Each structure stands twice: as structure tokens, then as C-alpha cells.
Amino acid sequence: MIPRNERFMRVLLIDFSPFMPAATPISLGYLGAALKADGHSVKVLSLGSDSKFSPHTFQSFLREYSPHLIGLTTYQRNISHIHALATLAKATCPGTFVILGGPQITFMPDSALDALPGVDFLCRGEGEAVILAVVNAISSETLQTPIPGVTARSPEGGYRTGPPAPPAPDLDRYPSPWLEGILDPSQMEEAIMLTSRGCPHACAFCYTPAASGRRIRAHSVERVLDEISFVSRRGNGRLWFADPNFSFDEGRVIRILEGIVRKGLKVNMWLETRADMLSPELIELMKQAGAHTVALGLESASENVFPYLNKRLDPGKVRTAAELLLRAGIEVELFSQFALPRERMADALKTLNFVKESGVKIKGNSNAQQMQLYFGSRICADPASYGIKPLRNRFPPYLSIGTAFETEWMTREEIEKVKAIWRAESLDGGKRVVS
């Protein structure tokens, strides 16, 4: 058994992506930095399709480190693997607690704990605040009291969720994963950066509005430039920004980009933003600062579909932005989906033709994907009202509908046909980077 009456805990944070090469999410870096700043020992373990990994080596690692708490990043696509790791960890170190976090967990039903016996806690809030509350409860042996931002089993049966764990209003309050030494850019092909969190929009297919309360919080320009300077000088300069809307505040992003140019930082950046948050002048500055690719959300180019997604963005603006970016020498990726509400075959093909006519190469994130229904999105909460017809009557409580559906407008066979048409047009066989 692991003694728990210690002030400082040993915490193991794990990302397991069995279908992709290992790449540590920036979210785990933030958790590690928060734990380190609070005096705890933390290790971050990234496992992927390219990792040399076996259950035996994992067990040996666990026995050597003997963590009090294991945190696992969880998505729809990896949750079965995550539960297997959690079960193995509990069998190896019986005194270890396991918490799941990530987009799949925030709005997952409480009853998922019944189907995940290897899991003790579900993270319901922003990870930094929640994980500190959990380690404090473990170290002080107050686990019988509801923990802020956490759902756990109740000793009386059923489940209990603690009060909200308020997120920091100022992101600079969170220690930097890079400056605290949690993440090492010299060991990465591409460094994942984050300058802001949240989104003010309310797209019906997206979980982010509910998770962020439709608010954006951002790091200061000074903090962002400090991190970019550190990472670019110790790594290879390849930066991938995870902000949902990198240019949400034009004045702020101009100061960041001008700072990169002024400091002479040699970077190669991937950015994501909305087409209506770009101007010719901003695009030119992005190019000067080192942006090589800008990703834009299109979703659908059909007038029969996009008005019902609540994205409030006309495809014409996406086309204009794509043309301006390409003219400036910046690659463009267009996120699009099929099997959307009200979409028929002709509508799906119109989106494909739109991407091709815009001059965007169909590769990477420009490969369309079937709409995926995740906990927290408006469509997932009420699929019938959006014409979604699940292929199963029941799903395990830890799984949302995902892609297991057809619609009132497209059969399963038609959805598969659209997928095949996109793949035939793809330059890389349908490989997508962001899901």
C-alpha cells in the first residue's frame, strides 16, 4: 500500500494515443507545472503508436515510481485503452488513485463510473484546479468530503460531485509547462503551444462552448513571448498553437506577432482561427512572423446546411480568407464535416468541390471527417431534434454516439460513400491531424 498521509504527492500523468505517434498534450504540461509549483513530484508519460511499450515495462515503471495519483487524458477514441491502463495500474499499485480528465470526461454521465471500476475520479472542471484539490484530499485523508470539480463514488452508493472548482480568471496564474521544465522542446518534433482558452461562439456540433462558458481567457502577451522565445531557442522552432481562435483579439495577436519579428525568433507556426477574424494586414504579419499554415473552420459549404450549425459564418468569407492566405504564401487547411443535420449527398459533394475550387490541398486537416457527437455538444444532447438516428439503442455510459449514426437525410451507406469519395480525392490517403 502507498502511504497517503504525506503532504507532497507523487503524481503520474499519462497520455496514450494508440493510433498516433506520441505527442504530449499541452494540457498535461499545465497540470504538471501546477503540481510542481505546489511542491509535488510529477512525471509525464506519453505513449503512442511509435512507443516501445509493454504491460510488463509499464508495471515496472509503476512499481519504481509508486504514484499516489495517476491522471489519464481521455478521448472517445482511446477510452477503452485508458480503462485497461487504469485497471492494470490499480492491480500493480493497489493504493494508487486514478482520475480521468479531458474532453470526453467533462460531461460524461456519472454512471460511467459503474462501467469503469479501475477509475476513482472524473474531472469536471479545469484540470489545474481540480488535480490540486484531489492531491490535497488524498494527502489530508479527506476523501470522504466532496472534492471540488470531481465526481466520485459515494460510500452510501451512487455518486457525488463536489462544488465547482473555479478556473483562474487570468491564465498567467498557471505556471508555464515550458518555463517550469515539465515539457522539453529539445525532445519534440513540434511544440504544442497555448495562448488562450475557450470560444465565444455556440456551434451546435462543438463541446467547447459548454466547457468554456463561451468565454475566452488568455495569457498576457509578455508570457506568450517568453514561452515562444524559450521553446524556439531550445527546440527546432516548429510550433503548433492549440488556441481555438488564435486571432480572437486583433490587437493582442498583432502584439504577439510583432514581438516574434522584433525578437528575431525563427519559428514555423501552425495556427487555427476563424475566417472572419482575419484581414490582409494581419495575414501579412502572420507570414512575416513565421506562420506556415492557417486552419479555418468551414464545416459545410451548402446553404441547406451551414445556417443550422449556429456557426454564423458564411462560406464566402472562408473562401476569401483562404485566397488571401494562399496569395500570401501561407498554406491553408479547411476543417469540414459530413453527415451534418439537413445534409444530403449533393450538399456533401458541394463542400468537397468548394475546398477544391478554393485551391486548398486535400490532405491533413483538409480531409473531411464524419461529424462526431461528443458529450457536451448541443447536437449530442438532443440528437433527435437534429435528425440524428443512432445505430444502437444503448451505448456504454462512457461513450457518446460518436459516429455511430445516420440521419434523416443520409443513410449509413450514403455516409460511407461520401467518406470514400473524400478519401479518393485525398493526397495523403485521408490522414487527419486534428479530430
C-alpha positions in Angstrom: 0.0 0.0 0.0 1.1 3.6 -0.7 1.1 5.8 2.4 -1.2 8.7 1.9 -0.5 10.9 5.0 2.2 12.8 3.2 2.0 16.5 2.3 3.6 16.1 -1.1 2.3 13.5 -3.5 3.8 11.6 -6.4 1.6 12.1 -9.5 1.9 10.3 -12.8 0.2 12.0 -15.8 -0.3 9.8 -18.9 -1.4 10.4 -22.5 -2.0 7.3 -24.5 -2.7 7.7 -28.2 -2.6 4.2 -29.7 -3.4 5.3 -33.2 -0.9 8.2 -33.5 2.7 8.8 -32.7 3.3 10.0 -29.1 2.9 13.8 -28.6 2.4 15.2 -25.1 -0.7 17.3 -24.9 -0.1 20.8 -23.6 -2.9 20.2 -21.1 -0.8 17.6 -19.2 2.1 20.0 -19.2 -0.1 22.6 -17.4 -1.2 20.0 -14.9 2.4 19.0 -14.3 3.5 22.6 -13.8 0.7 23.3 -11.3 1.6 20.3 -9.3 5.3 21.1 -9.4 4.7 24.6 -8.2 2.7 23.2 -5.3 5.6 21.1 -4.3 4.5 17.7 -5.6 6.6 15.2 -7.6 5.3 14.7 -11.1 6.2 12.6 -14.1 4.6 12.9 -17.6 4.4 9.7 -19.7 3.4 10.0 -23.4 2.6 6.7 -25.2 1.7 6.4 -28.9 1.8 4.1 -31.9 5.6 4.6 -32.1 6.3 3.8 -28.4 8.2 0.8 -27.2 5.7 -0.2 -24.6 4.5 -3.4 -22.9 2.4 -4.1 -19.9 5.5 -5.5 -18.1 7.5 -2.4 -18.6 4.6 -0.3 -17.5 4.2 -2.3 -14.3 7.9 -2.0 -13.6 7.7 1.8 -14.1 4.7 2.0 -11.7 6.4 -0.1 -9.0 9.5 2.1 -9.2 7.7 5.4 -9.0 4.8 4.2 -6.8 2.5 7.2 -7.6 -0.2 8.3 -5.2 -2.3 9.5 -8.1 -2.5 8.7 -11.9 -4.1 11.2 -14.3 -5.1 9.9 -17.7 -6.1 12.1 -20.7 -9.3 10.6 -22.2 -11.0 10.8 -25.5 -13.7 8.9 -27.2 -11.2 7.1 -29.4 -8.9 5.9 -26.6 -11.2 5.3 -23.6 -11.1 1.5 -23.8 -7.3 1.6 -23.8 -7.3 4.1 -21.0 -9.5 1.9 -18.8 -7.2 -1.0 -19.5 -4.3 1.0 -18.3 -6.2 2.2 -15.2 -7.1 -1.4 -14.4 -3.5 -2.6 -14.8 -2.3 0.3 -12.6 -4.7 -0.5 -9.8 -3.7 -4.2 -9.9 0.0 -3.2 -9.8 -0.2 -0.5 -7.2 -3.4 -1.1 -5.1 -3.1 2.1 -3.2 -3.0 4.3 -6.3 -5.9 6.6 -7.1 -6.9 7.2 -10.8 -8.5 10.3 -12.2 -9.7 10.7 -15.8 -9.8 14.1 -17.5 -10.1 15.6 -20.9 -12.9 16.4 -23.3 -14.6 13.0 -23.1 -14.9 13.3 -19.3 -16.2 16.8 -18.6 -19.8 16.0 -19.4 -19.7 12.2 -19.2 -22.6 10.7 -17.2 -21.9 9.9 -13.6 -23.0 6.3 -14.2 -19.8 5.8 -16.3 -18.1 5.0 -13.0 -20.1 1.8 -12.8 -18.6 0.7 -16.1 -15.1 1.9 -15.2 -14.2 0.1 -12.0 -10.5 1.0 -12.4 -11.3 4.7 -12.1 -11.8 6.7 -8.9 -12.5 10.2 -10.1 -13.9 12.1 -13.1 -12.6 15.6 -13.6 -15.5 18.1 -14.2 -13.6 21.3 -14.3 -10.4 23.0 -15.4 -7.7 20.5 -14.7 -5.2 22.6 -12.8 -7.6 23.5 -10.0 -9.2 20.0 -9.9 -6.0 18.0 -9.7 -4.6 20.2 -6.9 -7.9 19.6 -5.0 -7.6 15.9 -5.5 -4.0 15.6 -4.2 -4.8 17.8 -1.3 -7.8 15.5 -0.4 -5.5 12.4 -0.7 -2.7 13.9 1.4 -5.1 15.2 4.1 -7.1 12.0 4.0 -10.4 13.9 3.5 -11.6 11.8 0.5 -15.0 11.3 2.3 -15.7 15.0 1.7 -16.9 16.0 -1.8 -13.9 17.3 -3.8 -14.3 20.5 -5.9 -14.7 19.7 -9.6 -14.7 16.0 -9.1 -17.3 13.2 -9.4 -16.6 10.1 -7.3 -18.4 7.1 -5.9 -20.4 7.7 -2.7 -19.8 5.4 0.3 -23.6 5.3 0.6 -23.9 4.1 -3.0 -24.4 6.1 -6.2 -22.1 9.1 -6.9 -21.3 12.6 -5.6 -19.9 15.6 -7.3 -18.2 18.3 -5.4 -18.8 22.1 -5.8 -17.3 23.7 -8.9 -13.6 24.3 -9.0 -13.4 27.9 -10.3 -10.9 28.3 -13.1 -8.3 31.0 -12.9 -9.6 34.2 -14.5 -6.1 35.1 -15.5 -4.3 32.3 -17.3 -0.9 33.8 -16.2 -1.7 32.4 -12.7 -1.0 29.0 -14.1 2.8 28.1 -14.2 4.2 27.5 -17.6 4.8 23.9 -18.7 7.8 25.1 -20.7 9.4 27.5 -18.2 8.9 25.1 -15.3 10.7 22.4 -17.2 7.8 19.9 -17.4 8.0 19.8 -21.2 11.3 19.8 -23.1 11.1 21.3 -26.6 14.5 19.8 -27.5 12.9 16.4 -27.5 10.0 17.3 -29.7 9.5 17.5 -33.5 6.8 20.1 -32.9 5.9 22.0 -29.7 2.3 22.5 -28.8 1.6 26.0 -27.5 -1.5 27.5 -26.0 -2.0 31.3 -25.6 -5.8 31.3 -24.9 -8.6 29.0 -23.9 -12.3 29.0 -24.7 -14.6 30.2 -27.5 -17.4 32.7 -27.5 -19.3 31.0 -30.3 -22.0 28.4 -30.0 -21.5 25.9 -32.8 -24.1 23.1 -32.4 -21.6 20.3 -33.1 -18.9 21.5 -30.7 -18.3 20.8 -27.0 -16.1 23.8 -26.3 -18.9 26.4 -25.8 -20.3 24.4 -22.9 -16.9 23.6 -21.5 -15.7 27.3 -21.6 -19.0 29.0 -20.8 -18.5 30.8 -24.1 -15.7 32.9 -22.6 -12.1 33.4 -23.8 -9.3 33.7 -21.2 -5.8 34.5 -22.4 -2.2 34.6 -21.3 -0.6 38.1 -21.4 1.5 39.0 -24.5 4.6 39.0 -22.3 4.0 35.4 -21.1 3.3 34.2 -24.6 6.5 35.8 -26.0 8.6 34.4 -23.1 7.3 30.9 -23.9 7.9 31.3 -27.6 11.4 32.6 -27.1 12.2 29.7 -24.7 10.7 27.0 -26.9 12.1 28.3 -30.2 15.7 28.6 -28.8 15.7 25.2 -27.2 13.7 23.3 -29.9 13.6 23.4 -33.7 11.2 26.3 -33.9 8.2 24.3 -35.1 5.2 25.5 -33.1 1.6 24.2 -33.2 -0.9 26.6 -31.5 -3.9 24.8 -29.9 -6.0 28.0 -29.4 -9.5 27.5 -30.9 -9.4 31.1 -32.2 -5.8 32.4 -32.3 -6.7 35.9 -33.6 -9.8 36.5 -31.4 -8.3 39.8 -30.3 -6.7 41.5 -33.2 -4.7 44.0 -31.1 -3.3 41.2 -28.9 -2.3 38.9 -31.7 -0.6 41.8 -33.5 1.5 42.5 -30.4 2.4 38.8 -30.3 3.4 38.6 -33.9 5.3 41.9 -33.9 7.1 40.6 -30.8 8.2 37.5 -32.6 9.5 39.6 -35.5 11.2 42.2 -33.2 13.0 39.5 -31.2 14.2 37.8 -34.4 12.7 34.4 -33.4 13.0 31.7 -36.0 9.7 29.9 -35.8 7.5 27.9 -38.1 3.9 28.1 -36.9 0.6 26.3 -37.4 -2.4 28.4 -36.3 -6.2 28.0 -36.2 -8.7 30.8 -36.3 -12.0 31.9 -37.9 -12.1 33.4 -41.4 -13.9 36.5 -40.1 -11.0 37.2 -37.7 -8.5 37.8 -40.5 -7.5 40.8 -42.5 -5.0 41.3 -45.3 -2.7 43.2 -42.9 -2.9 40.5 -40.2 -2.2 37.8 -42.7 0.9 39.6 -44.0 2.1 40.0 -40.4 1.5 36.2 -39.8 3.6 35.5 -42.8 6.4 37.7 -41.5 6.3 36.1 -38.1 6.7 32.6 -39.5 3.2 31.2 -39.9 3.4 28.3 -42.5 -0.2 27.1 -42.2 -3.5 28.6 -41.0 -6.5 26.3 -40.4 -10.1 27.6 -40.8 -13.4 26.1 -39.9 -15.7 25.6 -42.9 -17.8 22.6 -41.8 -20.2 22.9 -44.8 -20.4 25.0 -48.0 -24.1 24.2 -48.6 -26.7 26.8 -47.9 -29.0 24.0 -46.9 -26.7 23.0 -44.0 -24.5 25.7 -42.6 -27.2 28.1 -41.3 -28.4 25.3 -38.9 -25.0 24.7 -37.3 -25.1 28.0 -35.5 -21.6 28.8 -36.6 -22.7 32.2 -38.0 -20.1 32.2 -40.7 -20.8 32.4 -44.4 -18.7 30.1 -46.6 -17.9 33.1 -48.8 -15.8 34.6 -46.1 -14.0 31.3 -45.7 -13.2 31.3 -49.5 -12.0 35.0 -49.3 -9.7 34.3 -46.3 -8.3 31.1 -47.9 -7.5 33.0 -51.1 -5.8 35.8 -49.2 -3.7 33.3 -47.2 -2.6 31.4 -50.2 -1.7 34.6 -52.0 0.5 35.5 -49.1 2.3 32.2 -49.3 0.6 30.5 -46.3 -0.8 27.0 -46.6 -4.5 26.6 -45.7 -6.4 23.8 -44.1 -10.1 23.8 -44.1 -12.0 21.8 -41.4 -15.1 20.3 -42.9 -17.6 17.6 -41.9 -20.2 15.4 -43.5 -23.4 13.7 -42.2 -24.4 17.0 -40.8 -28.0 17.9 -40.0 -30.1 18.5 -43.1 -27.2 17.5 -45.4 -27.8 15.3 -48.4 -25.3 13.7 -50.7 -25.4 16.7 -53.1 -24.7 19.1 -50.1 -21.7 16.9 -49.0 -20.3 17.0 -52.5 -20.7 20.7 -52.7 -18.4 21.1 -49.7 -15.8 18.9 -51.4 -16.0 20.9 -54.6 -15.7 24.1 -52.5 -12.5 23.0 -51.0 -11.0 22.0 -54.3 -12.1 25.2 -56.0 -10.6 27.3 -53.2 -7.2 25.9 -54.2 -6.7 24.1 -50.8 -4.9 20.8 -51.0 -7.0 17.9 -49.7 -4.6 16.5 -47.1 -4.0 16.7 -43.4 -6.8 18.5 -41.7 -8.5 19.3 -45.0 -9.6 15.7 -45.2 -13.2 15.9 -44.2 -14.5 13.7 -41.4 -17.9 12.5 -40.4 -19.5 14.7 -37.7 -18.7 13.2 -34.3 -21.1 13.7 -31.5 -19.4 14.2 -28.1 -20.8 14.8 -24.7 -21.4 18.5 -24.2 -22.4 19.5 -27.7 -25.9 20.7 -28.4 -26.5 18.0 -31.0 -25.4 15.2 -28.8 -27.7 16.5 -26.0 -30.7 16.2 -28.2 -29.9 14.2 -31.4 -33.5 13.6 -32.4 -34.2 17.3 -32.8 -31.3 17.5 -35.3 -32.4 14.5 -37.3 -29.7 12.2 -35.9 -30.6 8.5 -35.8 -28.2 6.4 -33.6 -27.4 3.0 -34.9 -27.7 1.5 -31.4 -30.5 1.8 -28.8 -28.0 1.9 -26.0 -24.3 2.9 -25.6 -22.0 2.2 -22.7 -22.3 5.2 -20.3 -18.7 6.3 -21.0 -19.3 6.5 -24.8 -21.2 9.2 -26.6 -22.9 8.5 -30.0 -19.6 9.4 -31.8 -20.0 8.4 -35.5 -22.5 5.5 -34.9 -25.4 7.2 -36.5 -27.2 8.0 -39.7 -29.5 11.0 -40.3 -32.9 11.7 -41.7 -31.2 12.9 -44.9 -28.4 10.3 -45.3 -28.3 6.6 -44.8 -25.3 4.8 -43.4 -24.5 3.6 -46.9 -24.5 7.1 -48.2 -22.3 8.3 -45.4 -19.8 5.6 -46.2 -20.0 6.6 -49.8 -19.2 10.3 -49.0 -16.2 9.1 -46.9 -14.9 7.0 -49.8 -15.2 9.9 -52.2 -13.2 12.2 -50.0 -10.6 9.6 -49.5 -10.3 9.1 -53.2 -9.6 12.8 -53.6 -7.1 12.9 -50.7 -3.4 13.4 -51.4 -2.4 11.5 -48.3 -5.0 8.8 -48.0 -7.2 10.6 -45.6 -4.7 11.2 -42.8 -6.1 13.8 -40.4 -4.1 15.5 -37.7 -6.9 17.1 -35.5 -10.1 15.4 -34.6 
